[in-house]
Amino acid sequence: MEVRETGKRTAQLLEQLTALWEKSVRATHLFLSDDEIEVIKGYVPQGLCSVSRLVVADKNGEVVAFMGINGRKVEMLFVDSGHLGKGIGKQLLLYGIEKYDVCEVTVNEQNPGAAGFYEHMGFKVYKRSDHDEQGGPYPILYMRLG
């Protein structure tokens, strides 16, 4: 497994990461309808371009996960559904913690797997919102390391 930053965000990379995002979300965000996933999917390339640091995990030349960081906050971390539970998310998160002192993340409360993962990694909830940042009816947990 190789974890590396990618600076250049080509159309091909954005397309590849958006497809990975969709596979991951369909496996983990069971509270979203197909229509909701399609709408959100339209914003993924913009989100990928807006993070200051984009880190990918390659396995045998294939990108199997990615993480976006702004400052000390994980803005996104998605693992291909076929690679969930194999320690790849942990590798990415540890990379962010060690290299960029990452210490914050927001998680959909309705995605207990992700919330449990971050809790296992030492993050604790410090705030909760009934709605996501776009005003949608998806409760968000704000978590900090430590």
N, CA and C of each residue as an Amber inpcrd file, in Angstrom:
protein
   438
   0.8590000  -1.1780000   0.0000000   0.0000000   0.0000000   0.0000000
   0.8970000   1.2300000   0.0000000   0.6390000   2.1250000  -0.9100000
   1.3650000   3.3900000  -0.9540000   0.3810000   4.5210000  -0.6630000
   0.7200000   5.3400000   0.3150000  -0.0650000   6.5310000   0.6340000
   0.7330000   7.7200000   0.1360000   0.0970000   8.5550000  -0.6710000
   0.8150000   9.7010000  -1.2490000  -0.1300000  10.8640000  -1.4810000
   0.4690000  12.0450000  -1.4640000  -0.2950000  13.2440000  -1.8150000
  -0.3190000  13.3980000  -3.3120000  -1.4020000  13.9320000  -3.7950000
  -1.4870000  14.2450000  -5.2130000  -1.8280000  15.7170000  -5.3520000
  -0.9840000  16.4320000  -6.0410000  -1.1960000  17.8620000  -6.2030000
  -2.0850000  18.1760000  -7.3950000  -1.7550000  17.5430000  -8.5160000
  -2.4900000  17.8120000  -9.7500000  -3.7770000  17.0030000  -9.7670000
  -4.8750000  17.6810000  -9.9800000  -6.1840000  17.0250000  -9.9890000
  -6.7330000  17.0380000 -11.4050000  -6.3070000  16.0560000 -12.1400000
  -6.7130000  15.9430000 -13.5360000  -8.1730000  15.5030000 -13.6280000
  -8.7470000  15.7070000 -14.7920000 -10.1230000  15.2610000 -15.0240000
 -10.2260000  13.7550000 -14.8200000  -9.2090000  13.0160000 -15.2540000
  -9.2100000  11.5540000 -15.0940000  -9.1930000  11.1680000 -13.6120000
  -8.3540000  11.8360000 -12.8070000  -8.2960000  11.5330000 -11.3770000
  -9.6140000  11.8860000 -10.7020000 -10.1810000  13.0410000 -11.0310000
 -11.4630000  13.4440000 -10.4330000 -12.5570000  12.4370000 -10.7640000
 -12.5700000  11.9460000 -11.9890000 -13.5580000  10.9480000 -12.3950000
 -13.3550000   9.6450000 -11.6200000 -12.1050000   9.2340000 -11.4800000
 -11.7860000   8.0030000 -10.7480000 -12.1820000   8.1190000  -9.2730000
 -11.8590000   9.2480000  -8.6380000 -12.1720000   9.4290000  -7.2260000
 -13.6780000   9.5900000  -6.9970000 -14.3700000  10.2000000  -7.9410000
 -15.8270000  10.3250000  -7.8290000 -16.4840000   8.9530000  -7.9020000
 -15.9930000   8.0890000  -8.7740000 -16.5320000   6.7270000  -8.8600000
 -16.2490000   5.9570000  -7.5680000 -15.0530000   6.1210000  -7.0120000
 -14.7100000   5.4850000  -5.7400000 -15.6210000   6.0110000  -4.6410000
 -15.8150000   7.3350000  -4.6110000 -16.7190000   7.9630000  -3.6300000
 -18.0950000   7.3200000  -3.6970000 -18.6240000   7.1650000  -4.9200000
 -19.9730000   6.6260000  -5.0680000 -20.0540000   5.1910000  -4.5490000
 -19.0720000   4.3590000  -4.8730000 -19.0820000   2.9790000  -4.3760000
 -19.0500000   2.9610000  -2.8510000 -18.2170000   3.8010000  -2.2810000
 -18.0890000   3.8590000  -0.8250000 -19.3900000   4.3340000  -0.1870000
 -19.9680000   5.3950000  -0.7170000 -21.1960000   5.9610000  -0.1550000
 -22.3530000   4.9720000  -0.2650000 -22.4570000   4.2850000  -1.3720000
 -23.5480000   3.3090000  -1.5260000 -23.4230000   2.1680000  -0.5110000
 -22.2000000   1.8720000  -0.0730000 -21.9840000   0.8020000   0.9030000
 -22.1240000   1.2710000   2.3500000 -21.9550000   2.5630000   2.5900000
 -21.8730000   3.0330000   3.9770000 -22.9460000   4.0470000   4.3710000
 -23.4940000   4.7660000   3.4310000 -24.4710000   5.8230000   3.7080000
 -25.8670000   5.3220000   3.3410000 -26.3120000   4.3060000   4.0640000
 -27.5640000   3.6350000   3.7230000 -28.7840000   4.5140000   3.9360000
 -28.6200000   5.6360000   4.5920000 -29.7090000   6.5730000   4.8470000
 -29.9850000   7.4750000   3.6480000 -29.1260000   7.4580000   2.6470000
 -29.3150000   8.2880000   1.4590000 -30.0380000   7.4990000   0.3690000
 -30.9620000   8.1570000  -0.3120000 -31.6360000   7.5240000  -1.4490000
 -30.7320000   7.6070000  -2.6770000 -31.0680000   6.8330000  -3.7050000
 -30.3020000   6.8880000  -4.9510000 -30.3140000   8.3010000  -5.5260000
 -31.4650000   8.9640000  -5.4790000 -31.5660000  10.3300000  -6.0030000
 -30.6690000  11.2870000  -5.2210000 -30.6460000  11.1410000  -3.9010000
 -29.7970000  12.0110000  -3.0750000 -28.3150000  11.7800000  -3.3910000
 -27.9380000  10.5280000  -3.5740000 -26.5380000  10.2290000  -3.9170000
 -26.1800000  10.8690000  -5.2450000 -27.0690000  10.7860000  -6.2160000
 -26.7960000  11.3830000  -7.5300000 -26.6190000  12.8980000  -7.4360000
 -27.4460000  13.5510000  -6.6270000 -27.3180000  15.0090000  -6.4550000
 -25.9840000  15.3470000  -5.8080000 -25.6570000  14.6710000  -4.7120000
 -24.4030000  14.9440000  -3.9980000 -23.2070000  14.6440000  -4.8840000
 -23.2960000  13.5880000  -5.6700000 -22.2110000  13.1900000  -6.5680000
 -21.7910000  14.3390000  -7.4870000 -22.7420000  15.1760000  -7.8660000
 -22.4320000  16.3220000  -8.7160000 -21.4950000  17.3280000  -8.0530000
 -21.4360000  17.3200000  -6.7320000 -20.5760000  18.2570000  -5.9990000
 -19.2160000  17.6690000  -5.6430000 -19.0440000  16.3750000  -5.8460000
 -17.8080000  15.7160000  -5.4170000 -16.5700000  16.2790000  -6.1160000
 -16.5500000  16.4430000  -7.4440000 -15.3430000  16.9980000  -8.0660000
 -14.9700000  18.3680000  -7.5140000 -15.9630000  19.2160000  -7.2630000
 -15.7000000  20.5350000  -6.6790000 -15.0790000  20.3780000  -5.2880000
 -15.6150000  19.4490000  -4.4900000 -15.0670000  19.1940000  -3.1620000
 -13.6330000  18.7000000  -3.2300000 -13.3550000  17.8260000  -4.1850000
 -12.0030000  17.3090000  -4.3530000 -11.0190000  18.4200000  -4.7270000
 -11.4870000  19.3690000  -5.5070000 -10.6200000  20.4850000  -5.9170000
 -10.4730000  21.5380000  -4.8250000 -11.4140000  21.5780000  -3.8900000
 -11.3880000  22.6440000  -2.8840000 -10.5170000  22.3200000  -1.6760000
 -10.1580000  21.0570000  -1.4660000  -9.3070000  20.7350000  -0.3170000
  -7.8640000  21.1080000  -0.6270000  -7.1720000  21.5820000   0.4050000
  -5.7890000  22.0020000   0.1770000  -4.8530000  20.8180000  -0.0070000
  -5.1770000  19.6910000   0.6210000  -4.3510000  18.4940000   0.4820000
  -5.2460000  17.3110000   0.1170000  -4.8410000  16.6000000  -0.9100000
  -5.5600000  15.4080000  -1.3480000  -4.5790000  14.2450000  -1.2770000
  -4.9140000  13.2600000  -0.4480000  -4.0560000  12.1090000  -0.2070000
  -4.7670000  10.8710000  -0.7350000  -4.0410000  10.0420000  -1.4690000
  -4.6320000   8.8220000  -2.0030000  -3.8540000   7.6110000  -1.5110000
  -4.5430000   6.4830000  -1.4510000  -3.9180000   5.2060000  -1.1220000
  -3.9910000   4.3310000  -2.3700000  -2.8360000   3.8830000  -2.8300000
  -2.7310000   3.0240000  -4.0050000  -2.4060000   1.6080000  -3.5710000
  -3.0780000   0.6560000  -4.1820000  -2.7520000  -0.7520000  -3.9600000
  -2.5770000  -1.3770000  -5.3340000  -1.3700000  -1.8160000  -5.6160000
  -1.0440000  -2.4120000  -6.9150000  -1.4190000  -1.4800000  -8.0680000
  -1.1510000  -0.1900000  -7.9040000  -1.4120000   0.7840000  -8.9520000
  -2.8400000   1.2800000  -9.0460000  -3.7130000   0.7810000  -8.1790000
  -5.1230000   1.1900000  -8.1880000  -5.4140000   2.0470000  -6.9560000
  -6.0520000   3.2010000  -7.1630000  -6.4510000   4.0310000  -6.0320000
  -7.6260000   3.3620000  -5.3450000  -7.4560000   3.0510000  -4.0410000
  -8.4930000   2.3430000  -3.2970000  -9.1060000   3.1960000  -2.1840000
  -8.5340000   4.3880000  -1.9640000  -9.0750000   5.2800000  -0.9370000
  -8.4820000   6.6620000  -1.1300000  -9.1760000   7.6670000  -0.5620000
  -8.6320000   9.0260000  -0.5900000  -9.0980000   9.8000000   0.6320000
  -8.3340000  10.8500000   0.9230000  -8.6480000  11.7320000   2.0480000
  -8.3420000  13.1640000   1.6210000  -9.2500000  14.0750000   1.9670000
  -9.0410000  15.4980000   1.7210000  -8.8840000  16.2190000   3.0460000
  -7.8970000  17.1110000   3.1010000  -7.5820000  17.8310000   4.3370000
  -7.5590000  19.3320000   4.0490000  -8.1370000  20.0930000   4.9590000
  -7.9890000  21.5540000   4.9910000  -7.5040000  21.9150000   6.3870000
  -6.3660000  22.5620000   6.4600000  -5.8090000  22.8990000   7.7640000
  -5.5480000  21.6450000   8.5600000  -6.2160000  21.5390000   9.7100000
  -6.0560000  20.3650000  10.5760000  -7.3210000  19.5100000  10.6100000
  -8.1660000  19.6780000   9.5910000  -9.4510000  18.9790000   9.5470000
  -9.5290000  18.0210000   8.3600000  -9.9770000  16.8050000   8.6440000
 -10.2900000  15.8560000   7.5760000 -11.6390000  16.2770000   7.0060000
 -11.6480000  16.6790000   5.7640000 -12.8850000  17.0890000   5.1030000
 -13.6070000  15.9030000   4.4740000 -12.8440000  14.8760000   4.1080000
 -13.4170000  13.6960000   3.4670000 -12.4260000  12.5530000   3.5810000
 -12.9580000  11.3650000   3.7860000 -12.1420000  10.1540000   3.7770000
 -13.0580000   9.0330000   3.2960000 -12.7320000   8.4730000   2.1520000
 -13.5570000   7.4360000   1.5560000 -12.6900000   6.2780000   1.1020000
 -13.1600000   5.0730000   1.3900000 -12.4670000   3.8450000   1.0280000
 -13.3770000   3.0680000   0.0760000 -12.7990000   2.5630000  -0.9970000
 -13.5450000   1.7360000  -1.9390000 -14.2580000   0.6270000  -1.1710000
 -15.5050000   0.3800000  -1.5060000 -16.3110000  -0.5810000  -0.7580000
 -15.6860000  -1.9710000  -0.7060000 -14.9260000  -2.3530000  -1.7000000
 -14.2720000  -3.6560000  -1.7140000 -13.0620000  -3.7380000  -0.8000000
 -12.6710000  -2.6010000  -0.2320000 -11.4840000  -2.5610000   0.6290000
 -11.8010000  -2.0800000   2.0400000 -13.0790000  -1.9700000   2.3710000
 -13.4620000  -1.5340000   3.7140000 -13.0290000  -2.5650000   4.7570000
 -12.6220000  -2.0680000   5.9230000 -12.2630000  -2.9480000   7.0280000
 -10.8980000  -3.5840000   6.9190000 -10.0530000  -3.0860000   6.0420000
  -8.7240000  -3.6790000   5.8400000  -7.5940000  -2.7730000   6.3350000
  -7.9430000  -1.7100000   7.0610000  -6.9130000  -0.8430000   7.6360000
  -6.4610000   0.3030000   6.7480000  -7.0710000   0.4530000   5.5880000
  -6.6450000   1.5060000   4.6560000  -7.0470000   2.8850000   5.1770000
  -8.2720000   3.0020000   5.6910000  -8.6980000   4.2730000   6.2790000
  -7.8010000   4.6560000   7.4380000  -7.4280000   3.6930000   8.2410000
  -6.5290000   3.9410000   9.3720000  -5.1820000   4.4640000   8.8830000
  -4.6430000   3.8510000   7.8250000  -3.3740000   4.3210000   7.2670000
  -3.4830000   5.7680000   6.8040000  -4.5560000   6.0920000   6.1160000
  -4.7410000   7.4640000   5.6390000  -4.8520000   8.4290000   6.8140000
  -5.6800000   8.0820000   7.7860000  -5.8790000   8.9750000   8.9210000
  -4.5810000   9.1650000   9.7070000  -3.8350000   8.0990000   9.9380000
  -2.5560000   8.2250000  10.6480000  -1.5800000   9.0980000   9.8610000
  -1.5930000   8.9870000   8.5460000  -0.7680000   9.8430000   7.6950000
  -1.1300000  11.3070000   7.9480000  -2.4210000  11.6080000   7.9630000
  -2.8770000  12.9760000   8.2040000  -2.5190000  13.4680000   9.5910000
  -2.6550000  12.6020000  10.5870000  -2.3320000  12.9850000  11.9630000
  -0.8340000  13.2470000  12.0930000  -0.0250000  12.3400000  11.5570000
   1.4240000  12.4560000  11.7020000   2.0150000  13.5790000  10.8650000
   1.5410000  13.7350000   9.6600000   2.1450000  14.7160000   8.7470000
   1.5400000  16.1200000   8.8830000   0.2410000  16.2080000   9.1850000
  -0.4380000  17.5050000   9.1830000  -1.1430000  17.8380000  10.4860000
  -0.9170000  17.0290000  11.4990000  -1.5030000  17.2750000  12.8150000
  -3.0340000  17.3800000  12.7330000  -3.6200000  16.5540000  11.8930000
  -5.0780000  16.5030000  11.7580000  -5.6880000  16.1650000  13.1160000
  -6.7300000  16.9010000  13.4850000  -7.3400000  16.6620000  14.8020000
  -8.8530000  16.8800000  14.8120000  -9.4590000  17.1450000  13.6480000
 -10.9100000  17.3580000  13.5960000 -11.5170000  16.6550000  12.3910000
 -12.7880000  16.2810000  12.5650000 -13.5380000  15.6560000  11.4810000
 -15.0240000  15.8290000  11.7820000 -15.8450000  15.8540000  10.7390000
 -17.2980000  15.7900000  10.9190000 -17.7790000  14.4970000  10.2760000
 -18.7790000  13.8780000  10.9030000 -19.2620000  12.5750000  10.4670000
 -20.7840000  12.5720000  10.4890000 -21.3760000  11.9380000   9.4830000
 -22.8230000  11.7340000   9.5180000 -23.1530000  10.7940000  10.6750000
 -24.0290000  11.2350000  11.5630000 -24.4290000  10.4010000  12.6880000
 -25.0780000   9.0970000  12.2030000 -25.7160000   9.1550000  11.0460000
 -26.4090000   7.9970000  10.4960000 -25.4550000   7.0040000   9.8280000
 -24.1590000   7.2720000   9.9240000 -23.1270000   6.3720000   9.4190000
 -22.3360000   5.8640000  10.6250000 -22.9200000   4.9240000  11.3900000
 -22.2810000   4.4850000  12.6310000 -20.9170000   3.8370000  12.4300000
 -20.6890000   3.2590000  11.2720000 -19.3800000   2.6650000  10.9980000
 -18.2820000   3.7110000  11.0100000 -18.5480000   4.8530000  10.3760000
 -17.5470000   5.9310000  10.3390000 -17.3620000   6.5440000  11.7240000
 -18.4610000   6.7990000  12.4120000 -18.3550000   7.3710000  13.7620000
 -17.5640000   6.4360000  14.6700000 -17.8380000   5.1390000  14.5770000
 -17.1070000   4.1630000  15.3760000 -15.6380000   4.0960000  15.0140000
 -15.3350000   4.2120000  13.7370000 -13.9510000   4.2250000  13.2810000
 -13.1880000   5.3930000  13.9080000 -13.7630000   6.5880000  13.8220000
 -13.0700000   7.7610000  14.3790000 -12.9620000   7.6690000  15.9010000
 -13.9900000   7.1410000  16.5580000 -13.9010000   6.9420000  18.0110000
 -12.7690000   5.9700000  18.3370000 -12.6700000   4.8960000  17.5790000
 -11.5970000   3.9150000  17.7720000 -10.2220000   4.5680000  17.5830000
 -10.1490000   5.5420000  16.7070000  -8.8920000   6.2410000  16.4320000
  -8.6190000   7.3640000  17.4310000  -9.4880000   7.5410000  18.4220000
  -9.2330000   8.5140000  19.4810000 -10.0050000   9.8110000  19.3760000
 -10.9110000   9.9220000  18.3970000 -11.7080000  11.1340000  18.2480000
 -12.9180000  11.0530000  19.1740000 -13.3230000  12.2040000  19.6760000
 -14.4870000  12.2770000  20.5640000 -15.4340000  13.3640000  20.0640000
 -16.7300000  13.1030000  20.2040000 -17.7400000  14.0780000  19.7870000
 -17.7090000  15.2690000  20.7410000 -17.6590000  16.4790000  20.1780000
 -17.7320000  17.6880000  21.0120000 -18.9480000  18.5420000  20.6780000
 -19.6260000  18.2010000  19.5760000 -20.7960000  18.9770000  19.1760000
 -21.6220000  18.1220000  18.2220000 -22.9260000  18.3990000  18.1940000
 -23.8300000  17.7020000  17.2880000 -24.7640000  18.7160000  16.6540000
 -25.0890000  18.4900000  15.4010000 -26.0470000  19.3230000  14.6930000
 -27.1260000  18.4220000  14.1060000 -28.3750000  18.9080000  14.0920000
 -29.4730000  18.1380000  13.5080000 -29.4410000  18.1110000  11.9870000
 -28.6590000  19.0310000  11.3870000 -28.6160000  19.1580000   9.9320000
 -27.1740000  19.2230000   9.4530000 -26.9640000  18.8010000   8.2090000
 -25.6240000  18.9210000   7.6380000 -25.3530000  20.3700000   7.2160000
 -24.1500000  20.6110000   6.7060000 -23.7430000  21.9810000   6.3540000
 -24.5880000  22.5900000   5.2430000 -25.2710000  21.7400000   4.4680000
 -26.1400000  22.2390000   3.3950000 -27.5820000  22.3890000   3.8670000
 -27.8190000  22.1450000   5.1430000 -29.1640000  22.2770000   5.6900000
 -30.0230000  21.0360000   5.5510000 -29.4210000  19.9530000   5.0450000
 -30.1570000  18.7080000   4.8760000 -30.4620000  18.0370000   6.2120000
 -31.4260000  17.1360000   6.2320000 -31.8770000  16.5000000   7.4810000
 -30.9750000  15.3460000   7.9210000 -29.6790000  15.5900000   7.9080000
 -28.7180000  14.5540000   8.2550000 -27.8870000  15.0190000   9.4470000
 -28.1180000  14.4500000  10.6260000 -27.3820000  14.8750000  11.8220000
 -25.8670000  14.6820000  11.6470000 -25.1370000  15.6580000  12.1020000
 -23.6730000  15.6590000  11.9850000 -23.0410000  15.6290000  13.3660000
 -22.0070000  14.8060000  13.4940000 -21.1990000  14.7720000  14.7150000
 -19.8820000  15.4820000  14.4210000 -19.5420000  16.4210000  15.2740000
 -18.2740000  17.1350000  15.1840000 -17.3380000  16.4660000  16.1620000
 -16.1850000  15.9990000  15.6640000 -15.2910000  15.2150000  16.5040000
 -13.8820000  15.8130000  16.5070000 -13.2280000  15.6730000  17.6670000
 -11.8390000  16.1180000  17.8390000 -10.9990000  14.9690000  18.3720000
  -9.7590000  14.9800000  18.0000000  -8.8190000  13.9850000  18.5130000
  -8.4850000  14.3300000  19.9570000  -8.4950000  13.2740000  20.7920000
  -8.1020000  13.5050000  22.2050000  -9.1990000  13.7230000  23.0790000
